[in-house]
Amino acid sequence: MKRRGGIKCREKEASPCRKIYLSPSTQESNPYITGSGSEEYNMNRLADALEPYLYANGIRFVRNTPDMTAASSIAQANRLGGFDFYLALHSNAAAPANAGNVRGVLVFYYPTSAEGKRAADLFAANLKRVYPLPDLVRTVPTTALGEVRQPKYPANLLELGYHDNYADAAWVENNMDAIARELARSLTEYFGLPFIEPQPVVQGAVSTSGSPLRLRAYPSAAGQTIALMPNGASVTVYGTWQGWNVVHVQRQRRLCRRSVYRELTGSRECRFLTGQCGNTPQERPSGNRSRPDRFRKNKHTAPEDPVEI
């Protein structure tokens, strides 16, 4: 894989291509002018809102933790390997002379990264749908930001409004789901996937005449087969799209033909599954990472065993 240019998802035929490193801000010393909390707190709230969309769209992710730093997040992503994109979530602050008077959304990318620019253009276009001043949403090439320059993968750092501006801070606080939806939409467009809205989680089981079911990397009978699932295998369904379901099964999240799984309360037949791997939400450590009491004062290096979703 190229260090900064990356590889387009459609070019990777040997394995699914939908895994990101998610890095919400760890800057707990940057307060929101509204008094709601810090940049770290609100960007982790946004990451919390984004997670259901990632599940619903079959996008694997590893997420940093609030007690990490930007440097340890980058180091963890590079050490673990296997990511297709690095996404950093931040909010901005103006220079002291203009404090409180600047608004806008900036999407930073590395100037020689074609894939980074492609992603940045998608994020900017979709965020214009929800930011009240769309003309102030723009992409910016930079070599100065570590979370854009140092990851081994295409990377974007998003500055989602100015937390020292009351209107921008309130926009972030009051539009978490809308912002998360557009971030997820941008990722699905980047990976060439259909956008799927989250739905109530459904538990079920594969139901066939006895033959195994194909897990596919894309919601199509022509999609790459990832694995074969035996009859009776338990599945968790996170989203549906045109007769396909995004499911989690035996540490693999896949899209599944709606006619291919059986709900616990009833039965449906199904043919194909497809998606990504990772833990179910129930398997993740308990607690909400956006809670202020989860934030530690002492930042440290990346944990050795991060939770992969």
ZALUM-934651 format. One line per field, with one value per residue (C-alpha): residue in three letters; x, y, z. Coordinates in nm, 4 decimals, decimal comma, padded with zeros to 6 digits. Example, Ala and Ser with C-alpha at 12.3 -4.5 7.8 and 13.67 -1.06 7.14 Angstrom:
% ZALUM-934651
kepa <- ALA / SER
px <- 01,2300 / 01,3670
py <- -00,4500 / -00,1060
pz <- 00,7800 / 00,7140
This chain:
% ZALUM-934651
kepa <- MET / LYS / ARG / ARG / GLY / GLY / ILE / LYS / CYS / ARG / GLU / LYS / GLU / ALA / SER / PRO / CYS / ARG / LYS / ILE / TYR / LEU / SER / PRO / SER / THR / GLN / GLU / SER / ASN / PRO / TYR / ILE / THR / GLY / SER / GLY / SER / GLU / GLU / TYR / ASN / MET / ASN / ARG / LEU / ALA / ASP / ALA / LEU / GLU / PRO / TYR / LEU / TYR / ALA / ASN / GLY / ILE / ARG / PHE / VAL / ARG / ASN / THR / PRO / ASP / MET / THR / ALA / ALA / SER / SER / ILE / ALA / GLN / ALA / ASN / ARG / LEU / GLY / GLY / PHE / ASP / PHE / TYR / LEU / ALA / LEU / HIS / SER / ASN / ALA / ALA / ALA / PRO / ALA / ASN / ALA / GLY / ASN / VAL / ARG / GLY / VAL / LEU / VAL / PHE / TYR / TYR / PRO / THR / SER / ALA / GLU / GLY / LYS / ARG / ALA / ALA / ASP / LEU / PHE / ALA / ALA / ASN / LEU / LYS / ARG / VAL / TYR / PRO / LEU / PRO / ASP / LEU / VAL / ARG / THR / VAL / PRO / THR / THR / ALA / LEU / GLY / GLU / VAL / ARG / GLN / PRO / LYS / TYR / PRO / ALA / ASN / LEU / LEU / GLU / LEU / GLY / TYR / HIS / ASP / ASN / TYR / ALA / ASP / ALA / ALA / TRP / VAL / GLU / ASN / ASN / MET / ASP / ALA / ILE / ALA / ARG / GLU / LEU / ALA / ARG / SER / LEU / THR / GLU / TYR / PHE / GLY / LEU / PRO / PHE / ILE / GLU / PRO / GLN / PRO / VAL / VAL / GLN / GLY / ALA / VAL / SER / THR / SER / GLY / SER / PRO / LEU / ARG / LEU / ARG / ALA / TYR / PRO / SER / ALA / ALA / GLY / GLN / THR / ILE / ALA / LEU / MET / PRO / ASN / GLY / ALA / SER / VAL / THR / VAL / TYR / GLY / THR / TRP / GLN / GLY / TRP / ASN / VAL / VAL / HIS / VAL / GLN / ARG / GLN / ARG / ARG / LEU / CYS / ARG / ARG / SER / VAL / TYR / ARG / GLU / LEU / THR / GLY / SER / ARG / GLU / CYS / ARG / PHE / LEU / THR / GLY / GLN / CYS / GLY / ASN / THR / PRO / GLN / GLU / ARG / PRO / SER / GLY / ASN / ARG / SER / ARG / PRO / ASP / ARG / PHE / ARG / LYS / ASN / LYS / HIS / THR / ALA / PRO / GLU / ASP / PRO / VAL / GLU / ILE
px <- 00,0000 / 00,1272 / 00,2157 / -00,0146 / -00,1794 / -00,3519 / -00,5339 / -00,8880 / -01,1312 / -01,2519 / -00,8939 / -00,8608 / -01,0153 / -00,8530 / -01,0237 / -01,3009 / -01,1968 / -01,3913 / -01,1793 / -01,1014 / -00,9128 / -01,1427 / -00,9632 / -01,1905 / -01,0028 / -00,8172 / -00,7802 / -00,9567 / -00,8142 / -01,0095 / -01,3415 / -01,6624 / -01,7775 / -02,1259 / -01,9972 / -02,1037 / -01,7591 / -01,4319 / -01,3394 / -01,2494 / -01,5907 / -01,7923 / -01,5866 / -01,6258 / -01,9997 / -01,9874 / -01,7897 / -02,0523 / -02,3208 / -02,1189 / -02,0737 / -02,4322 / -02,3892 / -02,0616 / -02,2292 / -02,5239 / -02,2949 / -02,0562 / -01,7559 / -01,5022 / -01,3228 / -01,0733 / -01,1248 / -00,8800 / -00,9630 / -00,9805 / -00,6725 / -00,4601 / -00,3009 / -00,2929 / 00,0616 / -00,0318 / -00,3399 / -00,1236 / 00,1273 / -00,1461 / -00,2991 / 00,0379 / 00,1366 / -00,1875 / -00,1949 / -00,4696 / -00,6665 / -00,8032 / -00,8577 / -00,7702 / -01,0409 / -00,9665 / -01,2562 / -01,1820 / -01,3313 / -01,1391 / -01,0489 / -00,9554 / -00,6344 / -00,6609 / -00,7118 / -01,0219 / -01,1437 / -01,5154 / -01,5510 / -01,4619 / -01,6920 / -01,6646 / -01,5758 / -01,2324 / -01,1389 / -00,7625 / -00,5808 / -00,2204 / -00,1506 / 00,0013 / -00,2639 / -00,5151 / -00,7319 / -00,7091 / -00,8296 / -01,1070 / -01,2307 / -01,1994 / -01,4125 / -01,6814 / -01,6796 / -01,7008 / -01,9844 / -02,1918 / -02,1243 / -02,2552 / -02,5934 / -02,6057 / -02,3787 / -02,5815 / -02,3194 / -02,2289 / -01,9992 / -01,7729 / -01,7169 / -01,3950 / -01,1056 / -00,7495 / -00,4253 / -00,1644 / 00,1670 / 00,1567 / -00,0878 / 00,0455 / -00,2861 / -00,2827 / 00,0914 / 00,1932 / -00,0672 / 00,0280 / -00,3200 / -00,5204 / -00,6189 / -00,8493 / -00,8671 / -01,2009 / -01,2330 / -01,6082 / -01,6801 / -01,5134 / -01,5732 / -01,4908 / -01,7821 / -02,1182 / -02,3162 / -02,0688 / -02,0391 / -02,4183 / -02,4370 / -02,2054 / -02,3850 / -02,7339 / -02,6655 / -02,4610 / -02,6757 / -02,7043 / -02,3275 / -02,2613 / -02,4995 / -02,3099 / -01,9735 / -02,1012 / -02,2509 / -01,9128 / -01,7374 / -01,9831 / -01,9319 / -01,5554 / -01,5737 / -01,8295 / -02,1032 / -02,4729 / -02,5650 / -02,7748 / -02,9620 / -02,9238 / -03,2190 / -03,3144 / -03,0809 / -03,2401 / -03,1080 / -03,1565 / -03,0128 / -02,9270 / -03,2091 / -03,1562 / -03,2384 / -02,8981 / -02,6487 / -02,4152 / -02,4725 / -02,2263 / -02,0938 / -02,0186 / -01,8108 / -02,0807 / -02,4636 / -02,4848 / -02,4857 / -02,1723 / -02,0003 / -01,6851 / -01,7542 / -01,5857 / -01,6877 / -01,9559 / -02,1910 / -02,3454 / -02,7185 / -02,8219 / -02,5417 / -02,6458 / -02,6513 / -02,7096 / -02,8697 / -02,7778 / -02,9243 / -03,1063 / -03,0705 / -03,2714 / -03,3220 / -02,9766 / -02,9012 / -02,5854 / -02,5177 / -02,2612 / -02,1905 / -01,9036 / -01,6933 / -01,7791 / -02,0168 / -02,1759 / -02,4663 / -02,7316 / -03,0185 / -03,3329 / -03,4757 / -03,1772 / -03,2036 / -03,4572 / -03,5702 / -03,6128 / -03,9781 / -04,0543 / -03,8851 / -03,7457 / -03,5411 / -03,2138 / -02,9319 / -02,6320 / -02,4358 / -02,1616 / -01,9681 / -01,6839 / -01,5529 / -01,5337 / -01,7010 / -02,0682 / -02,1539 / -02,2297 / -01,8727 / -01,7204 / -01,6196 / -01,9196 / -01,9708 / -01,9950 / -01,6561 / -01,7973 / -01,8718 / -01,6493 / -01,5580 / -01,4022 / -01,1454 / -00,8119 / -00,5755 / -00,2647 / -00,2273 / -00,0286 / 00,0779 / -00,1592 / -00,2944 / -00,1557 / -00,4963 / -00,7447 / -01,1033 / -01,1714 / -01,5293
py <- 00,0000 / 00,3488 / 00,5540 / 00,8450 / 00,7790 / 00,4576 / 00,2028 / 00,2430 / -00,0020 / -00,1288 / -00,2268 / -00,4586 / -00,7838 / -01,0233 / -00,8977 / -00,6620 / -00,2977 / -00,1150 / -00,0683 / 00,2675 / 00,4019 / 00,6442 / 00,9126 / 01,1569 / 01,4415 / 01,3758 / 01,7495 / 01,7810 / 02,1285 / 02,2946 / 02,4100 / 02,4750 / 02,8332 / 02,7033 / 02,5252 / 02,1795 / 02,0280 / 02,0001 / 01,9303 / 01,5784 / 01,5321 / 01,6536 / 01,4752 / 01,1511 / 01,2159 / 01,2503 / 00,9266 / 00,7567 / 00,8842 / 00,7630 / 00,4056 / 00,2846 / 00,4081 / 00,2196 / -00,0983 / -00,0500 / -00,0018 / -00,2881 / -00,0632 / -00,2068 / 00,0314 / 00,0594 / 00,3667 / 00,5439 / 00,6182 / 00,9555 / 00,8787 / 00,8544 / 01,1375 / 01,2177 / 01,0784 / 00,7501 / 00,7198 / 00,7495 / 00,5035 / 00,2524 / 00,2776 / 00,2287 / -00,0559 / -00,2492 / -00,2089 / -00,3174 / 00,0068 / 00,1665 / 00,5127 / 00,7271 / 00,9678 / 01,2307 / 01,4287 / 01,7711 / 02,1157 / 02,4360 / 02,7596 / 03,0941 / 03,2825 / 03,4970 / 03,8156 / 03,6656 / 03,4441 / 03,3814 / 03,5536 / 03,2777 / 03,0031 / 02,7179 / 02,3544 / 02,2533 / 01,9136 / 01,8651 / 01,6171 / 01,5508 / 01,7389 / 01,4452 / 01,1945 / 01,1478 / 00,9261 / 01,1707 / 01,4497 / 01,2325 / 01,1586 / 01,5237 / 01,6334 / 01,3832 / 01,4922 / 01,8592 / 01,8042 / 01,6082 / 01,8338 / 02,1261 / 01,9542 / 02,0071 / 02,3035 / 02,6284 / 02,8224 / 02,5783 / 02,8267 / 02,8056 / 02,4321 / 02,3719 / 02,1312 / 02,2304 / 02,0535 / 02,0541 / 01,8988 / 02,0494 / 01,8149 / 01,4856 / 01,3043 / 01,3824 / 01,3467 / 01,0445 / 00,7664 / 00,4981 / 00,5287 / 00,7987 / 01,0374 / 01,3314 / 01,5553 / 01,7323 / 02,0609 / 02,0620 / 02,4225 / 02,6541 / 02,5683 / 02,9275 / 03,0525 / 03,0113 / 02,9372 / 02,6765 / 02,5125 / 02,4929 / 02,3470 / 02,0618 / 01,9964 / 01,9963 / 01,8095 / 01,5064 / 01,2553 / 01,4693 / 01,5217 / 01,1529 / 01,0574 / 01,2717 / 01,1395 / 00,7850 / 00,8758 / 01,0124 / 00,6914 / 00,4733 / 00,6871 / 00,6638 / 00,2835 / 00,2493 / 00,1162 / 00,1969 / 00,4148 / 00,2276 / 00,3851 / 00,2172 / 00,0152 / -00,1608 / -00,4572 / -00,7948 / -01,1295 / -01,4250 / -01,7430 / -01,8689 / -02,0871 / -02,3010 / -02,6508 / -02,7498 / -02,5968 / -02,3167 / -01,9497 / -01,7235 / -01,4170 / -01,1487 / -00,8313 / -00,6289 / -00,6516 / -00,8298 / -01,1904 / -01,0879 / -00,9674 / -01,1432 / -01,4473 / -01,3980 / -01,7199 / -01,9880 / -01,9815 / -02,3060 / -02,3526 / -02,2411 / -01,9890 / -01,7002 / -01,3538 / -00,9978 / -00,7690 / -00,3984 / -00,2643 / -00,3507 / -00,2344 / -00,3556 / -00,7036 / -00,7337 / -00,7212 / -00,6044 / -00,8735 / -00,9634 / -01,3336 / -01,5146 / -01,1965 / -01,1041 / -00,8289 / -00,8954 / -00,7940 / -01,0619 / -01,1235 / -01,0388 / -01,3727 / -01,5485 / -01,5168 / -01,6193 / -01,3727 / -01,5066 / -01,4017 / -01,5364 / -01,6783 / -01,5504 / -01,7332 / -01,5853 / -01,6554 / -01,4278 / -01,2512 / -00,9900 / -00,7271 / -00,6780 / -00,8387 / -00,7230 / -00,7400 / -00,6814 / -00,3751 / -00,6086 / -00,7409 / -00,3959 / -00,2617 / -00,1216 / 00,2508 / 00,5479 / 00,6792 / 01,0319 / 01,0465 / 01,3027 / 01,0522 / 00,8263 / 01,0963 / 01,0614 / 01,3455 / 01,1405 / 01,0706 / 00,7601 / 00,5486 / 00,3280 / 00,0213 / -00,3110 / -00,4739 / -00,2212 / -00,3186 / -00,3752 / -00,3185
pz <- 00,0000 / -00,0793 / 00,2242 / 00,1479 / -00,1847 / -00,0757 / -00,2896 / -00,4120 / -00,2607 / -00,5959 / -00,6833 / -00,3839 / -00,4984 / -00,2543 / 00,0612 / 00,1728 / 00,1802 / 00,4474 / 00,7572 / 00,9135 / 01,2115 / 01,3956 / 01,5970 / 01,7812 / 01,9472 / 02,2717 / 02,3456 / 02,6785 / 02,7467 / 02,4615 / 02,6130 / 02,4212 / 02,4704 / 02,5507 / 02,8591 / 02,7358 / 02,7769 / 02,5913 / 02,2312 / 02,3433 / 02,5040 / 02,2051 / 01,9406 / 02,1349 / 02,1487 / 01,7707 / 01,7373 / 01,9549 / 01,7142 / 01,4151 / 01,5371 / 01,4606 / 01,1030 / 01,0694 / 01,1957 / 00,9597 / 00,6595 / 00,7308 / 00,7933 / 01,0372 / 01,2686 / 01,5481 / 01,7665 / 01,9910 / 02,3533 / 02,5331 / 02,7425 / 02,4277 / 02,2278 / 01,8578 / 01,8465 / 02,0152 / 01,7926 / 01,4816 / 01,6256 / 01,7057 / 01,3589 / 01,1917 / 01,4231 / 01,3811 / 01,0022 / 00,7677 / 00,7554 / 00,4415 / 00,5865 / 00,8893 / 01,0075 / 01,2734 / 01,4252 / 01,5722 / 01,6248 / 01,5708 / 01,7483 / 01,5988 / 01,6692 / 01,9845 / 01,7836 / 01,6182 / 01,9013 / 01,8747 / 01,5385 / 01,2910 / 01,1618 / 00,9135 / 00,8545 / 00,7242 / 00,5818 / 00,5760 / 00,3507 / 00,2483 / -00,0785 / -00,2696 / -00,1613 / -00,4427 / -00,2229 / 00,0661 / -00,1601 / -00,3003 / 00,0513 / 00,1553 / -00,1395 / -00,0377 / 00,3272 / 00,2299 / -00,0182 / 00,2310 / 00,5300 / 00,3253 / 00,3512 / 00,7280 / 00,8054 / 00,8117 / 00,6102 / 00,3310 / 00,1569 / 00,4623 / 00,4211 / 00,2300 / 00,1798 / 00,2709 / 00,1715 / 00,4488 / 00,5475 / 00,8975 / 01,0725 / 01,2032 / 01,1701 / 00,7982 / 00,7334 / 00,9419 / 00,8974 / 00,6443 / 00,4930 / 00,3174 / 00,5970 / 00,6617 / 00,9658 / 01,0001 / 01,1898 / 01,2510 / 01,3338 / 01,5850 / 01,9485 / 02,0529 / 01,8392 / 02,0106 / 01,6924 / 01,5715 / 01,9132 / 01,9387 / 01,5874 / 01,6833 / 02,0130 / 01,8627 / 01,5378 / 01,6376 / 01,4499 / 01,1363 / 01,1240 / 01,1906 / 00,9093 / 00,6582 / 00,7760 / 00,7239 / 00,3874 / 00,2803 / 00,3864 / 00,1951 / -00,1153 / -00,0695 / -00,0457 / -00,3246 / -00,0945 / -00,0726 / 00,2252 / 00,4818 / 00,7724 / 01,1129 / 01,2362 / 01,5589 / 01,6014 / 01,5164 / 01,6370 / 01,4044 / 01,2576 / 00,9110 / 00,7790 / 00,4679 / 00,3493 / 00,4848 / 00,2443 / 00,3629 / 00,2776 / 00,0992 / 00,2806 / 00,0258 / 00,0254 / -00,1518 / -00,1595 / -00,4920 / -00,6109 / -00,8027 / -00,4832 / -00,3675 / -00,1464 / 00,1913 / 00,3637 / 00,3788 / 00,6774 / 00,8017 / 00,8456 / 01,1939 / 01,2430 / 01,4690 / 01,3153 / 01,4351 / 01,1760 / 01,1780 / 00,8527 / 00,5296 / 00,1710 / -00,1292 / 00,0076 / 00,1666 / 00,5388 / 00,7121 / 00,9690 / 01,2300 / 01,2481 / 01,4236 / 01,4418 / 01,0818 / 00,9792 / 00,6390 / 00,4202 / 00,3962 / 00,1561 / 00,3460 / 00,2321 / 00,3988 / 00,7751 / 01,0355 / 01,3011 / 01,6512 / 01,6430 / 01,2979 / 00,9952 / 00,6678 / 00,4112 / 00,2787 / 00,0257 / 00,0725 / 00,3450 / 00,3134 / 00,5172 / 00,7695 / 01,0877 / 01,4467 / 01,7840 / 01,8435 / 02,0539 / 02,3467 / 02,3308 / 02,3676 / 02,7094 / 02,8937 / 02,9290 / 02,6954 / 02,5900 / 02,5620 / 02,9373 / 03,1112 / 03,3855 / 03,1204 / 03,0400 / 03,2162 / 03,2814 / 03,2074 / 02,8378 / 02,7498 / 02,4581 / 02,2614 / 02,4433 / 02,3244 / 02,2765 / 02,1343 / 02,0768 / 01,7090 / 01,5990
